[in-house]
Amino acid sequence: MKESHVLSRRRFLEKMGLTAAAGSAAAALDLPSLAWGQDNSGPIDCGPPPKARPHRRTGGESF
């Protein structure tokens, strides 16, 4: 008694492969819109990072 909703491993992999290919093709079509994006569409810039603290070694930490 075989159930109709059960997929074979081969059918499952074929279906997932086609789904992945269709998804990547759809994403590739949207790439040119990223190249001509708006001026403020880039990453958020909060300025330069803070200055690093000076390193201090005590007598026990020397080489």
ZAGULUM-721747 format. One record per atom (N, C-alpha, C): atom name; residue number from 1; residue in three letters; x, y negated, z. Coordinates in steps of 0.001 Angstrom, whole numbers, plus 524288, in hexadecimal, padded with zeros to 5 digits. Example, Ala and Ser with C-alpha at 12.3 -4.5 7.8 and 13.67 -1.06 7.14 Angstrom:
BEGIN
PT  atom    n  res      u      v      w
PT     N    1  ALA  83386  8163A  81E78
PT    CA    1  ALA  8300C  81194  81E78
PT     C    1  ALA  83390  80CE4  81E78
PT     N    2  SER  83232  808CA  81BA8
PT    CA    2  SER  83566  80424  81BE4
PT     C    2  SER  83264  7FFE2  81EBE
//
This chain:
BEGIN
PT  atom    n  res      u      v      w
PT     N    1  MET  8034C  8049E  80000
PT    CA    1  MET  80000  80000  80000
PT     C    1  MET  8037A  7FB21  80000
PT     N    2  LYS  80403  7F8BA  7FB8C
PT    CA    2  LYS  80762  7F42E  7FAF4
PT     C    2  LYS  8042F  7EF33  7FB51
PT     N    3  GLU  8060D  7EB8B  7FE8E
PT    CA    3  GLU  80346  7E69A  7FF18
PT     C    3  GLU  804FB  7E2E5  7FAC3
PT     N    4  SER  80167  7DFC8  7F8CD
PT    CA    4  SER  80290  7DC63  7F45E
PT     C    4  SER  805B0  7D789  7F5EC
PT     N    5  HIS  80597  7D5F3  7FAD4
PT    CA    5  HIS  80854  7D133  7FC6B
PT     C    5  HIS  80E07  7D22A  7FDDC
PT     N    6  VAL  80FC8  7D6FC  7FDD8
PT    CA    6  VAL  8152D  7D834  7FF25
PT     C    6  VAL  81881  7D7BD  7FA37
PT     N    7  LEU  81C99  7D490  7FA73
PT    CA    7  LEU  8201E  7D3DC  7F609
PT     C    7  LEU  824C6  7D784  7F686
PT     N    8  SER  826AA  7D957  7F21A
PT    CA    8  SER  82B78  7DC56  7F237
PT     C    8  SER  82FFF  7D890  7F31E
PT     N    9  ARG  83462  7DAA4  7F4A9
PT    CA    9  ARG  838F3  7D75C  7F59A
PT     C    9  ARG  83A86  7D483  7F099
PT     N   10  ARG  83A4B  7D73A  7EC33
PT    CA   10  ARG  83BC0  7D4E0  7E736
PT     C   10  ARG  83822  7D05C  7E5D1
PT     N   11  ARG  8330E  7D123  7E66F
PT    CA   11  ARG  82F46  7CD04  7E537
PT     C   11  ARG  83003  7C854  7E8D4
PT     N   12  PHE  83115  7C967  7EDCD
PT    CA   12  PHE  831E1  7C536  7F192
PT     C   12  PHE  8369B  7C1E3  7F00B
PT     N   13  LEU  83AF5  7C47D  7EEAC
PT    CA   13  LEU  83FA9  7C1A0  7ED37
PT     C   13  LEU  83EDE  7BE91  7E82D
PT     N   14  GLU  83BFE  7C0C8  7E477
PT    CA   14  GLU  83AD6  7BDED  7DFA5
PT     C   14  GLU  837A5  7B909  7E0CF
PT     N   15  LYS  833C1  7B9A7  7E426
PT    CA   15  LYS  8305B  7B539  7E57D
PT     C   15  LYS  8336B  7B0F4  7E855
PT     N   16  MET  836CA  7B278  7EC0B
PT    CA   16  MET  839E3  7AEA6  7EEF0
PT     C   16  MET  83DDC  7ABFD  7EB5A
PT     N   17  GLY  8401E  7AEEA  7E7B9
PT    CA   17  GLY  843D6  7AC9F  7E40B
PT     C   17  GLY  84146  7A894  7E095
PT     N   18  LEU  83CA1  7A9C6  7DEAA
PT    CA   18  LEU  839D2  7A60B  7DB63
PT     C   18  LEU  83839  7A139  7DE7E
PT     N   19  THR  836A5  7A1FF  7E356
PT    CA   19  THR  83526  79D98  7E6AB
PT     C   19  THR  839DC  79A0E  7E7B4
PT     N   20  ALA  83E60  79C6B  7E8D0
PT    CA   20  ALA  84318  79955  7E9D3
PT     C   20  ALA  844D6  7966B  7E4EE
PT     N   21  ALA  8447D  79904  7E06F
PT    CA   21  ALA  8460E  79678  7DB8A
PT     C   21  ALA  84275  791E3  7DA4C
PT     N   22  ALA  83D6E  7929A  7DB23
PT    CA   22  ALA  839B6  78E5F  7DA17
PT     C   22  ALA  83A9C  789CF  7DDD7
PT     N   23  GLY  83BC8  78AFF  7E2BC
PT    CA   23  GLY  83CC6  786DE  7E68E
PT     C   23  GLY  841AB  783C9  7E555
PT     N   24  SER  845D4  78679  7E3BC
PT    CA   24  SER  84AA6  783A5  7E27C
PT     C   24  SER  84A0F  78081  7DD78
PT     N   25  ALA  846FD  78270  7D9C5
PT    CA   25  ALA  84611  77F78  7D4F4
PT     C   25  ALA  842F2  77A86  7D623
PT     N   26  ALA  83F1F  77AF6  7D996
PT    CA   26  ALA  83C01  77664  7DB03
PT     C   26  ALA  83F55  77267  7DDF0
PT     N   27  ALA  842E1  7743C  7E13B
PT    CA   27  ALA  8464D  770A9  7E41C
PT     C   27  ALA  84A2C  76E05  7E06F
PT     N   28  ALA  84BF5  770D0  7DC74
PT    CA   28  ALA  84FB6  76E93  7D8BF
PT     C   28  ALA  84D39  76A33  7D58A
PT     N   29  LEU  84838  76A89  7D4A5
PT    CA   29  LEU  84593  76673  7D1AD
PT     C   29  LEU  8454C  76159  7D4BB
PT     N   30  ASP  84590  761AB  7D9E7
PT    CA   30  ASP  84521  75D06  7DD35
PT     C   30  ASP  84A70  75A78  7DE4B
PT     N   31  LEU  84EC0  75CEA  7DCC1
PT    CA   31  LEU  853EC  75ABD  7DDDD
PT     C   31  LEU  854ED  7556F  7DB51
PT     N   32  PRO  8534D  75470  7D677
PT    CA   32  PRO  8544B  74F37  7D44A
PT     C   32  PRO  851D0  74AD0  7D769
PT     N   33  SER  84D80  74BE3  7DA0C
PT    CA   33  SER  84B15  747BF  7DD26
PT     C   33  SER  84E87  7463C  7E1C4
PT     N   34  LEU  851CF  749DC  7E39D
PT    CA   34  LEU  85568  7488D  7E7DA
PT     C   34  LEU  859CA  74503  7E5EB
PT     N   35  ALA  85B68  745BC  7E108
PT    CA   35  ALA  85FA6  74289  7DEE9
PT     C   35  ALA  85DF5  73CE1  7DE3D
PT     N   36  TRP  8590C  73BF5  7DCF3
PT    CA   36  TRP  8571B  736A8  7DC1C
PT     C   36  TRP  85390  734F5  7E091
PT     N   37  GLY  85502  73668  7E55B
PT    CA   37  GLY  851CA  7351C  7E9DB
PT     C   37  GLY  851FE  72F54  7EB21
PT     N   38  GLN  84EEC  72DCB  7EEEC
PT    CA   38  GLN  84EC7  72853  7F089
PT     C   38  GLN  853B8  726FA  7F38E
PT     N   39  ASP  854AA  721F0  7F43E
PT    CA   39  ASP  85966  72038  7F6E5
PT     C   39  ASP  859A4  72218  7FC8D
PT     N   40  ASN  8554C  7220D  7FF2F
PT    CA   40  ASN  85540  7238B  804B4
PT     C   40  ASN  853B6  7293E  8057E
PT     N   41  SER  8547F  72C92  8019A
PT    CA   41  SER  852D8  73200  80221
PT     C   41  SER  8573B  7358E  803FA
PT     N   42  GLY  85BDB  7337A  80516
PT    CA   42  GLY  8604B  736AA  806AD
PT     C   42  GLY  8601E  73802  80C74
PT     N   43  PRO  86469  73A30  80E66
PT    CA   43  PRO  8649C  73B85  813FC
PT     C   43  PRO  864A2  7369A  8175E
PT     N   44  ILE  862FF  7372F  81C20
PT    CA   44  ILE  862C0  732C8  81FC2
PT     C   44  ILE  86847  73175  82189
PT     N   45  ASP  869AD  72C78  82156
PT    CA   45  ASP  86EDA  72ABC  822E7
PT     C   45  ASP  86E51  72762  827CE
PT     N   46  CYS  87081  72943  82C07
PT    CA   46  CYS  87031  72665  830F6
PT     C   46  CYS  87548  723A1  83237
PT     N   47  GLY  878A6  722EF  82E65
PT    CA   47  GLY  87D94  7204D  82F4B
PT     C   47  GLY  881EE  72427  83071
PT     N   48  PRO  88691  7221F  8318E
PT    CA   48  PRO  88B0B  7258D  83288
PT     C   48  PRO  88A88  72857  837CB
PT     N   49  PRO  88D2B  72CB9  8385E
PT    CA   49  PRO  88CFA  72F7F  83D60
PT     C   49  PRO  88FFA  72C7F  8418B
PT     N   50  PRO  88EE0  72D7B  8467C
PT    CA   50  PRO  891B5  72ABC  84AA5
PT     C   50  PRO  89775  72C5D  84ABB
PT     N   51  LYS  89ACC  728F0  84CDD
PT    CA   51  LYS  8A062  72A1C  84D27
PT     C   51  LYS  8A152  72E8D  85103
PT     N   52  ALA  8A544  731AB  84FCE
PT    CA   52  ALA  8A697  73618  8532D
PT     C   52  ALA  8A93F  73426  85820
PT     N   53  ARG  8A875  736F0  85C4D
PT    CA   53  ARG  8AB0B  7359A  86138
PT     C   53  ARG  8B0C6  73730  860E3
PT     N   54  PRO  8B43D  73460  8637D
PT    CA   54  PRO  8B9CE  735E4  8635E
PT     C   54  PRO  8BAAB  73B01  86653
PT     N   55  HIS  8BE61  73E0E  8645D
PT    CA   55  HIS  8BFAA  742FE  866F6
PT     C   55  HIS  8C354  741E1  86B82
PT     N   56  ARG  8C275  7448F  86FC4
PT    CA   56  ARG  8C5CC  743EA  8745A
PT     C   56  ARG  8C789  7494C  87623
PT     N   57  ARG  8CC91  749C9  876F4
PT    CA   57  ARG  8CE9F  74EB6  878FA
PT     C   57  ARG  8D105  74DBC  87E56
PT     N   58  THR  8D00D  7515E  881B7
PT    CA   58  THR  8D289  75115  886DE
PT     C   58  THR  8D709  754F9  886ED
PT     N   59  GLY  8D9E7  7553A  88B21
PT    CA   59  GLY  8DE72  758AB  88B72
PT     C   59  GLY  8DD26  75E68  88AA2
PT     N   60  GLY  8D8A5  76013  88C40
PT    CA   60  GLY  8D74B  76594  88BBE
PT     C   60  GLY  8D5A1  76724  88649
PT     N   61  GLU  8D4B8  7635C  882E5
PT    CA   61  GLU  8D2D9  7649A  87DA9
PT     C   61  GLU  8D703  763F3  8797D
PT     N   62  SER  8DBEE  76344  87B18
PT    CA   62  SER  8DFFD  76260  8772A
PT     C   62  SER  8E19E  7678A  874B1
PT     N   63  PHE  8E45B  76713  87060
PT    CA   63  PHE  8E64A  76BC2  86DC0
PT     C   63  PHE  8EB3D  76D68  87065
//
